[in-house]
Amino acid sequence: MNLPRRRLPALFAAAVVAAGAAPFLAGGDAASQEGPPPEPVSLVTEASRRAATKAVQWLVRNQQTDAETGQGWWTAMVGSKLNDGYQLEFDDERPHVGVTALAGTALLTSGSTPGRGPHAKQVERAIEFLLANQDGEGFISAHRSRMYSHAFATMFLAEVYGMTRDRRVRAALQEAVAFTCKAQNREGGWRYVPNAEDSDMSITVCQVMALRAAKNKGIAVPKEHVDAAVEYVMRSAVTRDAGEFERGAFLYQYRSKNLQAAANTRTSFALTAAGLTTLYGAGIYNDRDIADFVRNRKLDLGALPEFKPMLLHVYRHYEDVDSSRHRNHYYFWYGNYYAVQAMYIAGGSYWKSYFERVRDELVRSQRADGSWRDDLVGSAFATAVGAIILQVPHDYLPIFQR
């Protein structure tokens, strides 16, 4: 889900550096903050507040329900991205696990929870739908949805469990986490299907954030899985300018034993936002954390990635997705879903400058009915993500908090 495509020169392989994760959810400040961060809610305008409310209302109106089972879901085009293409599994919209989880998360960020708030019933129906679509191995999937959707569902259930301590949700969450760990490959990452030989940044970040959310709620998450994932992410870091690849970016795919695959990868706004969010989610908040981990693990590495170039890359490449060509494309929604998390944790001028741009664009582009467009996955996906982005400053969900 990333753009633009940029090819990696063969000589660049030596400039990609490996590093590991600091202790999962370790403490510490985001050293990338430039002075005291602005009060998050101070960047919420009346216009953005209205836009978020309208988006949530659209989601409520468009939830599909089954009175007999108590389930509720949102429909979208079920498909999978591969490199620059997007392969649809069906030629019509289906009940979508990932979009339902994101829409449910948007309702949580609006202040509704199971049993409480104006949209409690919609949240409860979404929970029932996701629980009903978990198989015996712990995989949450419907209509051949893949690891993206499983991760979003796992994260949503983790936030729900933190609010309710519901035993049924806990059991499903623990099974989902176990499945995620089993699905990790030898590279330390994840791909569209479990145990694929290759990995990519966009799917790996989803899994790490799901594991973080579960860990926050007391679910057992083996540390070695997180360490392996972040080491994969760190291998994907661009540590010096090389051709069209800029220092601070992250690669779509890094293949330690396949230089040809590495030579065909790319970087983007979305990938760099995803890489940053993965680091923050694993408890790596500043350059010192990276150096400490490398020293403690006695890793023999070259130049280490640094936070400032990463943050600058996200800031400078926002325009890559905020264009007439891509504004209604999942690149915009996916990229900003992670950019808002990374910039919010970074704080300071990075957060303020970024959020003001995306906030005003969302207010401007929202349709009269409260939805936003996504021309491939569907409006439910775009509207859920738009609502989440606008409501991150409210600090309602632990997973999106500093």
C-alpha positions in Angstrom: 0.0 0.0 0.0 2.8 2.4 -0.7 4.1 4.8 -3.2 6.0 6.1 -5.1 8.0 3.1 -6.5 11.7 3.7 -6.4 14.3 1.1 -7.3 17.2 0.2 -5.1 20.7 0.3 -6.6 22.6 -2.9 -6.1 25.4 -1.1 -4.2 22.8 0.0 -1.6 22.6 -3.4 0.0 25.6 -2.6 2.2 23.9 0.6 3.5 20.9 -1.2 4.9 21.5 -1.8 8.6 20.3 -4.3 11.1 19.3 -3.4 14.7 17.0 -4.8 17.3 14.1 -3.9 19.5 14.4 -2.4 22.9 12.5 -4.2 25.6 8.9 -4.4 24.5 7.0 -1.3 25.6 10.0 0.1 27.5 9.6 3.5 29.0 11.2 6.7 27.8 10.4 9.9 26.0 10.3 10.3 22.2 13.6 12.1 21.9 12.4 13.4 18.6 10.2 16.0 20.3 11.4 19.5 19.7 10.6 21.3 23.0 7.3 20.8 24.9 4.7 19.2 22.7 1.5 21.2 22.0 -1.5 20.2 23.9 -3.0 17.5 21.6 -6.6 18.8 21.9 -5.5 22.3 21.1 -5.1 21.2 17.5 -8.7 20.1 17.3 -10.8 22.7 15.6 -14.5 23.0 15.6 -14.5 22.0 12.0 -12.5 18.9 12.6 -14.6 18.0 15.6 -17.8 18.2 13.4 -16.1 16.2 10.7 -15.2 13.4 13.1 -18.7 13.3 14.5 -20.2 13.1 11.0 -17.9 10.3 10.1 -18.8 8.3 13.2 -22.5 8.9 12.4 -22.0 7.6 8.9 -20.3 4.5 10.2 -23.2 3.9 12.6 -25.8 4.3 9.8 -23.9 1.9 7.5 -23.2 -1.0 9.9 -24.9 -4.1 8.6 -26.5 -6.3 11.3 -27.9 -9.7 11.9 -30.6 -9.6 14.6 -30.5 -13.3 15.2 -26.7 -13.5 15.9 -26.2 -10.0 17.3 -23.4 -9.5 14.8 -22.6 -6.3 13.0 -20.1 -5.5 10.3 -19.1 -3.1 7.6 -18.7 -4.2 4.0 -15.8 -3.5 1.7 -13.9 -4.9 -1.3 -11.8 -7.9 0.0 -8.4 -8.0 -1.6 -4.7 -8.0 -1.2 -2.0 -5.7 -2.4 1.1 -7.2 -4.0 3.9 -4.7 -5.0 2.2 -2.0 -7.1 -1.1 -4.0 -7.8 -4.2 -4.8 -5.8 -5.9 -8.1 -6.4 -9.6 -8.3 -5.5 -10.9 -11.6 -4.2 -14.5 -10.9 -5.3 -16.2 -8.5 -7.6 -18.5 -7.1 -4.9 -18.3 -5.9 -1.3 -18.4 -8.5 1.5 -18.4 -8.3 5.3 -14.8 -7.3 5.9 -12.9 -8.3 9.1 -10.3 -5.6 8.8 -12.7 -2.7 8.0 -15.0 -3.8 10.7 -12.2 -3.7 13.2 -11.1 -0.3 12.0 -14.7 1.0 12.1 -15.1 -0.4 15.6 -11.8 1.3 16.6 -13.2 4.6 15.3 -16.2 4.2 17.5 -14.0 3.5 20.5 -11.9 6.7 19.7 -15.2 8.6 19.8 -15.8 7.6 23.4 -18.2 4.7 23.0 -17.4 1.4 24.6 -19.2 -1.9 25.1 -22.1 -1.1 27.4 -21.5 2.6 27.5 -21.8 5.6 25.1 -24.1 6.4 22.3 -22.7 3.8 20.0 -22.2 1.0 22.4 -24.5 -1.3 20.6 -22.6 -1.0 17.3 -19.3 -1.7 19.1 -20.9 -4.8 20.7 -22.1 -6.1 17.3 -18.7 -5.6 15.8 -17.2 -7.7 18.6 -19.6 -10.5 18.0 -18.8 -10.5 14.3 -15.1 -10.7 14.9 -15.4 -13.4 17.5 -17.6 -15.5 15.2 -15.0 -15.3 12.5 -12.0 -16.7 14.4 -11.1 -20.2 13.4 -9.7 -23.0 15.6 -6.1 -21.8 15.1 -6.8 -18.3 16.3 -6.9 -16.7 12.8 -9.6 -14.0 12.4 -10.7 -14.0 8.8 -13.8 -13.9 6.6 -14.1 -14.2 2.8 -10.4 -15.0 2.5 -9.2 -11.8 4.3 -5.6 -11.9 5.2 -3.0 -10.9 7.8 -3.8 -7.2 7.6 -7.3 -7.9 8.8 -6.3 -10.3 11.4 -4.0 -7.7 12.9 -6.6 -4.9 13.0 -9.1 -7.3 14.6 -6.5 -8.4 17.2 -5.8 -4.7 18.1 -9.5 -3.9 18.3 -10.2 -6.8 20.6 -7.2 -5.9 22.8 -8.6 -2.4 23.3 -12.0 -3.9 24.0 -10.6 -6.3 26.5 -8.8 -3.5 28.3 -12.2 -1.8 28.8 -14.3 -4.8 29.7 -12.0 -7.7 31.0 -14.5 -9.9 29.3 -13.2 -13.5 29.6 -14.5 -14.5 26.1 -12.7 -11.6 24.5 -9.5 -12.5 26.5 -9.6 -16.1 25.2 -10.0 -15.0 21.6 -7.3 -12.4 22.0 -4.8 -14.8 23.4 -5.5 -17.2 20.5 -5.1 -14.4 18.0 -1.8 -13.4 19.5 -0.6 -17.0 19.4 -1.6 -17.2 15.8 0.3 -14.0 15.0 3.4 -15.3 16.6 3.2 -18.6 14.7 2.6 -16.8 11.4 5.9 -14.9 11.7 8.5 -16.0 9.3 12.3 -16.5 9.6 13.0 -13.0 8.5 11.1 -11.7 11.6 8.3 -10.2 9.5 4.9 -11.1 8.1 3.3 -11.2 4.7 -0.3 -11.5 3.4 -0.6 -15.1 4.3 0.8 -16.8 7.4 4.4 -18.2 7.2 5.2 -16.7 3.8 8.9 -16.8 2.9 9.1 -13.1 2.4 7.9 -10.2 4.5 7.0 -6.5 4.0 6.9 -3.4 6.1 3.2 -2.6 5.7 2.1 -5.9 7.1 4.8 -6.2 9.8 3.8 -2.9 11.4 0.2 -4.1 11.7 1.2 -7.2 13.6 3.6 -5.4 15.9 0.9 -2.8 16.9 -1.5 -5.6 17.5 1.0 -7.4 19.8 1.7 -4.1 21.6 -2.0 -3.6 22.3 -2.4 -7.1 23.6 0.7 -6.8 25.7 -0.6 -3.6 27.2 -3.7 -5.5 28.4 -1.8 -8.2 30.1 -1.7 -10.8 27.3 1.4 -12.9 27.1 3.5 -11.8 24.1 6.9 -13.6 23.8 9.6 -10.9 23.6 11.6 -12.8 21.0 8.9 -12.3 18.4 8.8 -8.5 18.9 12.6 -8.4 18.9 12.8 -10.3 15.6 10.1 -8.1 14.0 11.9 -4.9 14.9 15.2 -6.3 13.8 13.6 -6.9 10.4 12.3 -3.4 10.4 15.7 -2.0 11.3 17.3 -3.9 8.5 14.9 -2.0 6.2 16.1 1.4 7.4 17.9 3.6 4.8 20.9 5.0 6.7 22.5 7.1 3.9 21.3 8.7 0.6 21.7 6.2 -2.2 20.4 7.1 -5.6 16.7 7.8 -5.3 16.6 6.4 -1.8 16.8 9.0 0.9 18.3 8.6 4.4 15.6 8.1 6.9 13.3 6.1 4.7 12.2 2.5 5.1 12.1 -0.1 2.4 9.0 -2.0 1.5 10.9 -5.3 1.6 14.3 -6.2 2.8 15.6 -9.7 1.9 18.8 -10.5 3.7 19.6 -13.4 1.4 18.0 -12.2 -1.8 19.7 -9.0 -3.1 17.6 -9.2 -6.3 14.4 -8.8 -4.2 16.0 -5.9 -2.3 16.9 -4.3 -5.6 13.3 -4.3 -6.7 11.9 -2.7 -3.5 10.9 0.9 -2.9 10.4 3.5 -0.2 7.5 5.8 0.5 5.7 8.2 2.9 3.6 5.3 4.1 6.5 2.9 4.6 8.5 5.3 6.6 5.5 6.2 8.8 5.0 2.4 9.3 8.6 1.9 10.3 8.5 4.7 12.8 5.3 3.5 14.3 6.8 0.0 14.7 9.8 1.4 16.6 7.7 3.4 18.9 5.3 0.5 19.4 8.2 -1.7 20.5 9.4 0.9 23.0 12.3 2.4 21.0 11.8 6.2 21.4 15.1 7.8 20.6 18.6 7.2 19.2 19.9 6.2 22.6 17.5 3.3 22.8 18.8 2.0 19.5 22.4 2.3 20.5 21.7 0.7 23.9 20.0 -2.3 22.4 22.7 -2.8 19.8 25.4 -2.7 22.6 23.4 -5.0 24.9 22.9 -7.5 22.2 26.5 -7.2 21.1 25.5 -6.7 17.5 28.1 -5.9 14.9 26.5 -3.1 12.9 27.4 -0.2 10.7 25.8 3.2 10.9 22.6 3.2 13.0 19.3 4.6 11.9 18.4 7.9 13.5 15.0 9.3 14.3 15.3 12.8 12.9 15.9 11.8 9.3 12.9 9.4 9.6 10.6 12.1 10.9 11.8 14.5 8.3 11.1 12.0 5.5 7.5 11.6 6.7 7.1 15.4 6.8 8.7 16.0 3.4 6.8 13.3 1.6 3.3 14.0 2.8 2.6 15.5 -0.6 3.2 12.2 -2.2 -0.2 11.0 -1.1 -2.0 14.3 -0.7 -2.5 14.8 -4.4 -5.5 14.7 -6.7 -4.2 11.4 -8.1 -4.0 9.6 -4.7 -6.3 11.4 -2.3 -9.0 8.8 -2.8 -6.6 5.9 -2.9 -5.7 3.5 0.0 -2.2 5.0 -0.1 -3.5 8.2 1.4 -5.6 6.4 4.1 -3.1 3.7 5.0 -0.1 6.1 5.0 -1.8 8.7 7.2 -3.2 6.0 9.6 0.5 5.3 10.6 1.8 8.9 10.1 -0.7 10.3 12.6 0.5 7.7 15.2 4.2 8.3 14.6 3.9 12.1 14.5 1.7 12.2 17.6 4.3 10.2 19.6 7.1 12.4 18.2 5.3 15.5 19.3 6.7 19.0 19.0 6.7 20.8 15.7 6.6 17.5 13.8 3.2 16.7 15.2 1.8 20.2 14.9 2.9 20.7 11.3 1.8 17.3 10.2 -1.6 17.2 12.0 -2.7 20.7 10.8 -2.2 19.6 7.2 -4.0 16.2 7.4 -6.7 17.7 9.6 -7.5 20.5 7.2 -7.4 18.1 4.2 -9.9 15.7 5.8 -12.2 18.6 6.7 -12.0 19.8 3.1 -12.5 16.5 1.3 -15.3 15.0 3.5 -18.5 14.3 1.6 -21.8 15.8 2.7 -23.0 12.5 4.2 -19.9 12.3 6.5 -17.9 9.7 4.5 -14.7 9.8 2.6 -13.8 8.0 -0.6 -11.5 5.2 -1.2 -11.8 3.9 -4.8 -10.4 0.4 -4.2 -11.3 -0.8 -0.7 -14.4 1.3 -0.2 -15.9 4.2 1.7 -16.2 2.3 5.0 -12.4 1.9 5.1 -11.7 5.5 4.3 -14.3 6.8 6.7 -13.1 4.6 9.6 -9.5 5.7 9.1 -10.5 9.4 8.7 -12.4 9.3 11.9 -9.5 7.6 13.8 -7.0 10.2 12.5 -9.2 13.2 13.6 -9.8 11.7 17.0 -6.3 10.6 17.9 -5.7 13.9 19.8 -8.5 13.0 22.2 -6.3 10.3 23.8 -9.2 7.9 24.4 -7.4 4.7 23.3 -4.2 3.6 25.0 -2.8 2.2 21.8 -2.8 5.8 20.3 -1.5 7.5 23.4 1.9 9.0 24.0 
